[in-house]
Amino acid sequence: MTAGDTAGIVVVGASLAGLRGAEALRRNGYAGRLTIVGDEPHRPYDRPPLSKHVLSGELAPDATGLPELVALDAHWRLGHAATALDREARAITLADGTRLAYERLLIATGAQARPWPAASGGRLQNVFTLRSRDDAARLRTALAGAPRRVLIVGAGLIGCEAASCCRDLGLPVTLVDPNPTPLARSLGTWVGGVLVDCLRDAGVTFQAGAQVLRFEGDASGRVVRAQLADGRAVEADLVIVALGATRATDWLADAGLMADSRGVTCDGACRVLRADGTPCPDIYAAGDVARWPNALCGDRLMSVEHWGNAVAQSAQAARNMLAAAEDQQTYRHLPAFWSSQFGINIKAVGANAGADAVAIVQGTRASRRFLAVYGRAGRSVGAVSFDQARWLPAYAEAVAEGRAFPPIEEATDQGTFLAHAPGFPPARATFHPIGVRHG
Ligand SMILES: Cc1cc2nc3c(=O)[nH]c(=O)nc-3n(C[C@H](O)[C@H](O)[C@H](O)COP(=O)(O)OP(=O)(O)OC[C@H]3O[C@@H](n4cnc5c(N)ncnc54)[C@H](O)[C@@H]3O)c2cc1C
């Protein structure tokens, strides 16, 4: 593409992947017209602090802006959702009816918080989800109003981080999850058990193996309790629904692409696939919304909802958008995330789900400072550190190369490796509130 192209490149989604993708286009020499469309009114901001420093009140919601690392010279269309994509005409439609032509398109619309169904109390006052800066601002204000008891539904990363912040604020908290431990899907229950101890020590009431059926409100429409499937009730005047996210693909419903609530399916080079499975040469996707065959995980189709992937995948997509068809590079990514909760810095790499063994290679579970490696069929597939990240890069390399499990024997401080069953919950234990669609 050249500077003479009138329509130029359009990026839909003005957050981490959209911004870093746009920067990579400029960095790789693209000098043409660049338009960035976002449905939020804000310039790109960072989401990880929202469930940490913003909820705790240490950081103002509007202090989360992402730095622009390159002069973008972009046309920003903020506060305008894209509502449709016409591939034949190479144009997108915005909510106000405007049509925007493109030569190439980068889809970076991310994901949205899975809502609680309205019919089961999802519209009651003081029932919150947490995805955007505005969500965080509203929730922070409500927490500052000193609720009598906070109920958090879902003990994934955001649910646990929110529980940790609420306890730091001195608020009574009940955390409900259908699994026996927090983070059971990503870390398994053997490692997740450490977090059960953290919850107990922090004073969180953890209702494991429990499922919320509905929320009930008072005469003014404000939430007062949740009814559980086992007949118990949890009194709460503030609820945080933390049930993960669905990919923001509704606007692509009639575009003839492989796109649904699991994401926009791409080939290995981040080119979006048409419904017949062939790649569109002019449409790419990156970040939480993208689903692609990850060569580092056995070409398994996956979407990765973590910060590092949004940065790396958008950079790769941008390079490929400017390259000739024969020069498309495959995007390979080792999934990784971090989290801070209950004073512990957790870092993880790899794809642990489906692992059949886990072993501590540094530290101890009892001290809550350790590094554990996950294995599947004799290969290392993931690693997690609790306040023990020093060796994580070495294990990340071993995981990326699929080395034997357990790897790097000389790097351990353990006498012998004791492999345990990781305890990943069966699929049916996933939290499915009635009436909600799932990816
Ligand atoms: C509270 C929270 C805490 C997190 N903490 C961590 C962490 O500790 N570590 C970690 O690795 N990751 C964390 N993440 C995940 C990380 O923030 C995401 O992986 C990252 O934001 C993905 O970037 P993205 O640009 O792909 O998608 P998003 O950040 O979801 O951005 C997509 C943007 O597109 C917009 N959009 C959607 N549809 C349309 C449309 N039709 N038209 C126009 N615009 C549209 C959205 O409103 C949004 O602004 C956290 C996420 C959240 C929500």
The ligand as a Tripos MOL2 file, in Angstrom:
@<TRIPOS>MOLECULE
LIG
   53    58     1     0     0
SMALL
NO_CHARGES

@<TRIPOS>ATOM
      1 C1        -10.2750   -5.7340   34.4120 C.3       1 LIG1
      2 C2         -9.2520   -6.4290   33.5460 C.ar      1 LIG1
      3 C3         -8.0210   -6.8000   34.0810 C.ar      1 LIG1
      4 C4         -7.0650   -7.4470   33.2980 C.ar      1 LIG1
      5 N1         -5.8710   -7.8060   33.8470 N.ar      1 LIG1
      6 C5         -4.9620   -8.4480   33.0940 C.ar      1 LIG1
      7 C6         -3.7140   -8.8550   33.6550 C.ar      1 LIG1
      8 O1         -3.4510   -8.6420   34.8400 O.2       1 LIG1
      9 N2         -2.8240   -9.4940   32.8490 N.ar      1 LIG1
     10 C7         -3.0990   -9.7530   31.5260 C.ar      1 LIG1
     11 O2         -2.2580  -10.3690   30.8350 O.2       1 LIG1
     12 N3         -4.2590   -9.3650   30.9650 N.ar      1 LIG1
     13 C8         -5.1940   -8.7340   31.7110 C.ar      1 LIG1
     14 N4         -6.3870   -8.3490   31.1500 N.ar      1 LIG1
     15 C9         -6.6260   -8.6440   29.7290 C.3       1 LIG1
     16 C10        -6.1230   -7.5280   28.7950 C.3       1 LIG1
     17 O3         -6.5000   -6.2740   29.2750 O.3       1 LIG1
     18 C11        -6.7170   -7.7890   27.4060 C.3       1 LIG1
     19 O4         -6.1390   -8.9740   26.9290 O.3       1 LIG1
     20 C12        -6.4760   -6.6360   26.4470 C.3       1 LIG1
     21 O5         -7.1710   -5.4810   26.8550 O.3       1 LIG1
     22 C13        -6.9330   -7.0160   25.0440 C.3       1 LIG1
     23 O6         -6.8090   -5.9250   24.2000 O.3       1 LIG1
     24 P1         -7.7050   -5.8140   22.8780 P.3       1 LIG1
     25 O7         -7.3540   -4.4920   22.2770 O.co2     1 LIG1
     26 O8         -7.5730   -7.0280   22.0660 O.co2     1 LIG1
     27 O9         -9.2140   -5.8230   23.3680 O.3       1 LIG1
     28 P2        -10.0440   -4.7790   24.3390 P.3       1 LIG1
     29 O10        -9.0710   -4.2510   25.3320 O.co2     1 LIG1
     30 O11       -11.2230   -5.5100   24.7300 O.co2     1 LIG1
     31 O12       -10.3840   -3.6130   23.3300 O.3       1 LIG1
     32 C14       -11.3230   -3.7100   22.3030 C.3       1 LIG1
     33 C15       -11.8910   -2.3310   22.0490 C.3       1 LIG1
     34 O13       -12.7600   -2.4000   20.9240 O.3       1 LIG1
     35 C16       -13.9670   -1.7410   21.2500 C.3       1 LIG1
     36 N5        -15.0500   -2.2750   20.4130 N.ar      1 LIG1
     37 C17       -15.7420   -3.4330   20.5870 C.ar      1 LIG1
     38 N6        -16.6500   -3.5750   19.6040 N.ar      1 LIG1
     39 C18       -16.5350   -2.4890   18.8140 C.ar      1 LIG1
     40 C19       -17.2090   -2.0660   17.6400 C.ar      1 LIG1
     41 N7        -18.1770   -2.8010   17.0710 N.pl3     1 LIG1
     42 N8        -16.8450   -0.8860   17.0700 N.ar      1 LIG1
     43 C20       -15.8530   -0.1360   17.6280 C.ar      1 LIG1
     44 N9        -15.1880   -0.5000   18.7390 N.ar      1 LIG1
     45 C21       -15.5250   -1.6530   19.3150 C.ar      1 LIG1
     46 C22       -14.1410   -2.0260   22.7280 C.3       1 LIG1
     47 O14       -15.0630   -1.1640   23.3560 O.3       1 LIG1
     48 C23       -12.7300   -1.8300   23.2200 C.3       1 LIG1
     49 O15       -12.4640   -0.4810   23.4530 O.3       1 LIG1
     50 C24        -7.3560   -7.7140   31.9250 C.ar      1 LIG1
     51 C25        -8.6030   -7.3490   31.3850 C.ar      1 LIG1
     52 C26        -9.5490   -6.7190   32.1790 C.ar      1 LIG1
     53 C27       -10.8940   -6.3500   31.5920 C.3       1 LIG1
@<TRIPOS>BOND
     1     1     2 1
     2     2     3 ar
     3     2    52 ar
     4     3     4 ar
     5     4     5 ar
     6     4    50 ar
     7     5     6 ar
     8     6     7 ar
     9     6    13 1
    10     7     8 2
    11     7     9 ar
    12     9    10 ar
    13    10    11 2
    14    10    12 ar
    15    12    13 ar
    16    13    14 ar
    17    14    15 1
    18    14    50 ar
    19    15    16 1
    20    16    17 1
    21    16    18 1
    22    18    19 1
    23    18    20 1
    24    20    21 1
    25    20    22 1
    26    22    23 1
    27    23    24 1
    28    24    25 2
    29    24    26 1
    30    24    27 1
    31    27    28 1
    32    28    29 2
    33    28    30 1
    34    28    31 1
    35    31    32 1
    36    32    33 1
    37    33    34 1
    38    33    48 1
    39    34    35 1
    40    35    36 1
    41    35    46 1
    42    36    37 ar
    43    36    45 ar
    44    37    38 ar
    45    38    39 ar
    46    39    40 ar
    47    39    45 ar
    48    40    41 1
    49    40    42 ar
    50    42    43 ar
    51    43    44 ar
    52    44    45 ar
    53    46    47 1
    54    46    48 1
    55    48    49 1
    56    50    51 ar
    57    51    52 ar
    58    52    53 1
@<TRIPOS>SUBSTRUCTURE
     1 LIG1         1 GROUP 0 **** ****
